[in-house]
Amino acid sequence: MGAGFAVAGLVWAGVSMLLDGGVGRQDGTWGGVGVAGVAVAALVVLWGARRSGLVLAIAATGHAGYLVVTDLESGVAGPSSVVLLVGAVATLAGALTRRLGGWVRTGVAVLVVAAAGFGVQPIPAAVAVDGHTVAAGVRLPVAERSEGEPWRWVADAPVVEAVAAGTGLVVGTDGGKVVSVGPGGRRQWHYGRAGTRVTSLVTTPDQALVVTTFSGGGPHARDGELHVLLDAATGAVVREWPGDDHSDLDPRPSTTVLPVAERLEQPDGTLDFRVHGTDLRGGQHLWTWRAPAGCLSPWGVHESGTDVVIVSLSCGDSWGVAALGDRDGVQRWQRLFPVAPGKSTHFLVNRTSDGRAVSIDNLAGSREVVRTGDGVTVGAEALRGRWLWANAGPVVIGEEQSPDGKVLSSNTVDPATGSVTAVTMPPCAGRRTVATTANTVLRLCFTDTTADLAWQELSSTTGDSTTGDSTTADSTSVPGWTALPGTHGSGDYRSPFRAAGVFPAPGFIAVVRRGDPAVLGFPG
């Protein structure tokens, strides 16, 4: 019977090497030491040196137990360490059990250990994951103005990420939880991983899916990250996959594809990237792209549109972007700008919330809004010389600013039609954040003690050089506003300013402050 336990322990130790260790354990050294310890202990027990085998088995079990505890603390563990612990405990049982027992008892021992090895594998997910799904509800129209008394919803930990998706507002917290908040402050679904924190939350252009990045904890996490794809309407997990460390960019999915950039080492020290397209839902590899001969992709992936991936491209003294079809990786269009020696070669690229356009902003001064579908530039004259905020919503905002950062004038461009509208809301004396819907521009103007939410209906004429006027503008105060808490995280509120965000969501307008657990909702 003792031999049966030792053999089963040896087998499960070997199997643990084939199982997922979790994203927190990128280095296999600790697991390898554990497997070697169990294997040596099992062989010594089988050899007949029971006292030596007992000492080795106790040490192997202690090591495996330590791995289990630290892996579970990380919140992003796989089943490898718990299976290794089963092997270690089985080997210890073999060292403590008499050799005699017959084939029947040996068989029973093997079956017991086998059942334990299979049974413990769901433990890491069961310990870490706290999830609740719902049936897909009716998505209300996106709110464009405040039309009722505001409500307040409070999370269990400070909110560090937020996106409008599914049937409400999806928020990520510093406590490792993602929650969908619906109209009236109703908590819809949630998904959390104990021991982690949310470091990124992005939505697909159709707002049907959200990709959440969880950063693991624990002493050996090594900045491990886990990406979890969630259905934005129900909270159901679509798939999950390990991420690299924080040096990589956050996921930037199109509607159906997730691009992944692979850094390539160049002999002369210059940067270049190879880009892989993977199916967002299934994870299958679809294509690989590399810049053509004589060119480089020095920054990898900038953004994704509805059905394109926007990658960086430099060819000699011309720098810019190229758009690749998200399902085939074939280049559809490119925008290159001559960059003089010594000038900035880095381009800021932001997409509209629906993925139908991107703003391309060279820090040296070139700024354009380009439709992702056909590569056509829109609003060129109206936006010339202005700072562009494509990520404010489906409509792009352009701001003329003074040298000290004050906004002198603003206008919007609808990428679908080229329509231009002047923004005529009163100047903001404090800090600000803006958002757009298809028909409205919203602005949150705030100081440490007060805040106002203003909105303006967009009534415009078509064309690059003509500007329409607003037909409706109004505002309301934000109740209970206090000094902003300390900032947390480094994510993207899909808005020009990260300290606070205003989100037109289905049925309400949400106001969120980074580091504050409260979400304010204005019925619309």
Secondary structure as the mmCIF struct_conf table of DSSP 4:
data_model
#
loop_
_struct_conf.conf_type_id
_struct_conf.id
_struct_conf.beg_label_comp_id
_struct_conf.beg_label_asym_id
_struct_conf.beg_label_seq_id
_struct_conf.end_label_comp_id
_struct_conf.end_label_asym_id
_struct_conf.end_label_seq_id
HELX_RH_AL_P HELX_RH_AL_P1 GLY A 2 SER A 16
TURN_TY1_P TURN_TY1_P1 MET A 17 LEU A 18
BEND BEND1 LEU A 19 LEU A 19
STRN STRN1 GLY A 22 GLY A 22
TURN_TY1_P TURN_TY1_P2 VAL A 23 GLY A 24
HELX_RH_AL_P HELX_RH_AL_P2 THR A 29 TRP A 47
TURN_TY1_P TURN_TY1_P3 GLY A 48 GLY A 48
HELX_RH_AL_P HELX_RH_AL_P3 ARG A 50 SER A 74
BEND BEND2 GLY A 75 GLY A 75
STRN STRN2 ALA A 77 ALA A 77
BEND BEND3 PRO A 79 PRO A 79
HELX_RH_AL_P HELX_RH_AL_P4 SER A 80 LEU A 96
BEND BEND4 THR A 97 THR A 97
BEND BEND5 ARG A 99 ARG A 99
HELX_RH_AL_P HELX_RH_AL_P5 GLY A 102 GLY A 119
TURN_TY1_P TURN_TY1_P4 VAL A 120 PRO A 122
HELX_RH_AL_P HELX_RH_AL_P6 ILE A 123 ALA A 128
STRN STRN3 VAL A 129 HIS A 132
HELX_LH_PP_P HELX_LH_PP_P1 VAL A 138 PRO A 141
STRN STRN4 VAL A 142 VAL A 142
HELX_LH_PP_P HELX_LH_PP_P2 ALA A 143 ALA A 143
BEND BEND6 ARG A 145 ARG A 145
BEND BEND7 GLY A 148 GLY A 148
STRN STRN5 TRP A 151 VAL A 154
BEND BEND8 ASP A 156 ALA A 157
STRN STRN6 VAL A 159 ALA A 165
TURN_TY1_P TURN_TY1_P5 GLY A 166 THR A 167
STRN STRN7 GLY A 168 THR A 173
TURN_TY1_P TURN_TY1_P6 ASP A 174 GLY A 175
BEND BEND9 GLY A 176 GLY A 176
STRN STRN8 LYS A 177 GLY A 182
HELX_RH_3T_P HELX_RH_3T_P1 PRO A 183 GLY A 185
STRN STRN9 ARG A 186 ARG A 193
TURN_TY1_P TURN_TY1_P7 ALA A 194 GLY A 195
STRN STRN10 ARG A 197 THR A 203
TURN_TY1_P TURN_TY1_P8 PRO A 205 ASP A 206
BEND BEND10 GLN A 207 ALA A 208
STRN STRN11 LEU A 209 SER A 215
BEND BEND11 GLY A 218 GLY A 218
TURN_TY1_P TURN_TY1_P9 PRO A 219 HIS A 220
TURN_TY1_P TURN_TY1_P10 ARG A 222 ASP A 223
STRN STRN12 GLU A 225 ASP A 231
TURN_TY1_P TURN_TY1_P11 ALA A 232 THR A 234
STRN STRN13 VAL A 237 GLY A 243
TURN_TY1_P TURN_TY1_P12 HIS A 246 SER A 247
BEND BEND12 ASP A 248 ASP A 248
HELX_LH_PP_P HELX_LH_PP_P3 LEU A 249 PRO A 251
BEND BEND13 THR A 255 THR A 256
STRN STRN14 VAL A 257 GLU A 265
TURN_TY1_P TURN_TY1_P13 PRO A 267 ASP A 268
BEND BEND14 GLY A 269 GLY A 269
STRN STRN15 LEU A 271 ASP A 279
TURN_TY1_P TURN_TY1_P14 LEU A 280 GLY A 282
STRN STRN16 HIS A 285 ARG A 290
HELX_LH_PP_P HELX_LH_PP_P4 ALA A 291 PRO A 292
TURN_TY1_P TURN_TY1_P15 ALA A 293 GLY A 294
STRN STRN17 LEU A 296 LEU A 296
TURN_TY1_P TURN_TY1_P16 PRO A 298 TRP A 299
STRN STRN18 VAL A 301 SER A 304
BEND BEND15 THR A 306 ASP A 307
STRN STRN19 VAL A 308 CYS A 315
TURN_TY1_P TURN_TY1_P17 GLY A 316 ASP A 317
STRN STRN20 SER A 318 GLY A 325
TURN_TY1_P TURN_TY1_P18 ASP A 326 ASP A 328
STRN STRN21 GLN A 331 PRO A 338
TURN_TY1_P TURN_TY1_P19 PRO A 341 GLY A 342
BEND BEND16 LYS A 343 LYS A 343
STRN STRN22 PHE A 347 ARG A 351
TURN_TY1_P TURN_TY1_P20 SER A 353 ASP A 354
BEND BEND17 GLY A 355 ARG A 356
STRN STRN23 ALA A 357 ASN A 362
TURN_TY1_P TURN_TY1_P21 LEU A 363 ALA A 364
BEND BEND18 GLY A 365 GLY A 365
STRN STRN24 ARG A 367 ARG A 371
TURN_TY1_P TURN_TY1_P22 THR A 372 ASP A 374
STRN STRN25 THR A 377 VAL A 378
BEND BEND19 GLY A 379 GLY A 379
HELX_RH_AL_P HELX_RH_AL_P7 ALA A 380 LEU A 383
TURN_TY1_P TURN_TY1_P23 ARG A 384 GLY A 385
BEND BEND20 ARG A 386 ARG A 386
STRN STRN26 TRP A 387 TRP A 389
HELX_RH_3T_P HELX_RH_3T_P2 ALA A 390 ALA A 392
BEND BEND21 GLY A 393 VAL A 395
STRN STRN27 VAL A 396 GLN A 401
TURN_TY1_P TURN_TY1_P24 PRO A 403 ASP A 404
BEND BEND22 GLY A 405 GLY A 405
STRN STRN28 VAL A 407 VAL A 413
TURN_TY1_P TURN_TY1_P25 PRO A 415 THR A 417
STRN STRN29 SER A 419 VAL A 423
HELX_LH_PP_P HELX_LH_PP_P5 MET A 425 CYS A 428
BEND BEND23 ALA A 429 GLY A 430
STRN STRN30 ARG A 431 THR A 436
BEND BEND24 ALA A 438 ASN A 439
STRN STRN31 THR A 440 PHE A 446
BEND BEND25 ASP A 448 THR A 449
STRN STRN32 ALA A 451 GLU A 457
STRN STRN33 THR A 461 THR A 462
BEND BEND26 GLY A 463 SER A 465
STRN STRN34 GLY A 468 GLY A 468
BEND BEND27 THR A 471 THR A 471
STRN STRN35 ALA A 473 SER A 477
TURN_TY1_P TURN_TY1_P26 PRO A 479 GLY A 480
HELX_LH_PP_P HELX_LH_PP_P6 ALA A 483 THR A 487
BEND BEND28 ARG A 494 PRO A 496
BEND BEND29 ARG A 498 ALA A 499
STRN STRN36 ALA A 500 ALA A 505
STRN STRN37 PRO A 506 PRO A 506
TURN_TY1_P TURN_TY1_P27 GLY A 507 GLY A 507
STRN STRN38 PHE A 508 ARG A 513
TURN_TY1_P TURN_TY1_P28 ARG A 514 GLY A 515
BEND BEND30 PRO A 517 PRO A 517
STRN STRN39 ALA A 518 PRO A 523
#
